[in-house]
Amino acid sequence: MDLLKLTMSEAVQAIKSKKISAQELTQFFYERSKQLNPKLNAIVEFNQQALDAAKSVDDKIAAGHDPGVLAGVPFGIKDLLCTQGIKTTAASKILKNFTPPYDATVVKRLKNAGAVVIGKLNLDEFAMGSSNESSSFGACKNPWNLDYVPGGSSGGSASAQAARLVMGTIGTDTGGSIRQPSNFCGVVGVKPTYGRVSRYGIVAFASSLDQAGPMVSTVEDAALTLEVICGHDQLDGTSSQRPVEKFKSQLNANIKGLKIGIMKEYHNSDIVHPEVRQTYENAIAELKKLGAEIVEVSVPLTQYAVSMYYLISASEASSNLARYDGVKYGYRSEFGDLSNLDLADFYSQTRAEGFGAEVKRRIILGTFCLSSGYFDAYYKKASQVRRLMKEQYDDAFKKCDAIISPVSTSPAFKIGSRVYDPLKMYLNDIFTTSTNLAGLPGMSLPFGMTKEDSLPIGVQLTGHHFQEQKILNIAYALEQVSSVKGKMPNV
């Protein structure tokens, strides 16, 4: 069997029927990762106990026990999620030697379902970035063309999945960090409704926006992974108690009669790359052929989404990252004699050496927004507009079942081409940030390729709160007619 083309369900069935062992499947992907990772820089830490974990799956099967719905499936985990016994650094010097004593809830649920963790995946430092160039491990590469970025912040997850270093990956999404890199690398990425997935054990960037989700090869794999990682967690006070649907078994490509919204504010945007626009229009045309009704909706306040996002996320980051002070854990500057050291100097020197440029930029911005005299003008105002935008989305979803849009303004760009122009980099998030601000579920589905560089282009589907099943079904229908279905980069 072609192990690179197996879906997760097919792999689990093969393992349970003993056509292949979990150890053999893990060994295959482990060796492939070791071979290809030097080109991609997608994996930053390998799990030395991966084969032992796979053996425990085989032992359960031999003993007649249920090994789980992800039995033996090799996963890569974004290095923002705590993994017991495996370093978790957030791609930052300030956490370079941190090894958590526990698993994040997402990781624990994957393991309980039988998944095998192959390693930890590269990202922009503390998930702050859109190109995976701010990582302390260096830039990750796009497997379709090694001169291009894989997107960010979950660039390592997207790159590893596209190159099939693993069968599934987990990313996190604060303003598009699952959907944008999935778009750039041609994989399926789902950002669930805020609260669907526990944030316990995820290194915090912006607590009201962060959400983990799957970055995988097919819509079916995404649905299966979501079933495993979603659900209430007593360790996360913001996690929803809403029951989790059987996303995979309820997948249905019959979308006839569904109303798909196109946003007035996005449809005529003049900053969209021509091939991105064409892919978007091709997807709309296919939806019409499949029997869906296309309707226009409007969410006027999305024009302020990028501004709101960077004010709110930077403010929350400023608060969250205050804990990295060199006292309790993580990096500490070499001071020598501490007896005459001023405490402020101790903090500032450690943080100056431990944080990278992009993280410092956002901490400074966030601290300013929260400072006396500016809180009401910036953070409070952004939060108020955020609430109004959510209400506009609620009104829009009274007219449609889901909204389709581009994922980003352009396909993947070359490494180094935007790193010195942060405003241009930030504007790349114009189509994704409003989803996080409103707490909505969204996903990216590969649907086209650029002609000149053969780079993937995706489309974004956004649903109303807890309507993951609807957007999964629409994506499942589109996947069947996608021109890039089953394509892989030649790494």
PyMOL commands that set and color helices and strands:
alter all, ss='L'
color gray80, all
select helices_A, chain A and resi 3-5+8-16+22-40+50-62+93-95+105-112+125-127+155-162+179-185+219-229+264-267+274-289+300-323+343-354+357-370+376-396+422-427+433-437+468-480
alter helices_A, ss='H'
color red, helices_A
select strands_A, chain A and resi 43-46+74-78+116-121+168-173+188-191+211-216+259-263+293-297+402-406+442-449+456-463
alter strands_A, ss='S'
color yellow, strands_A
deselect
rebuild
show_as cartoon
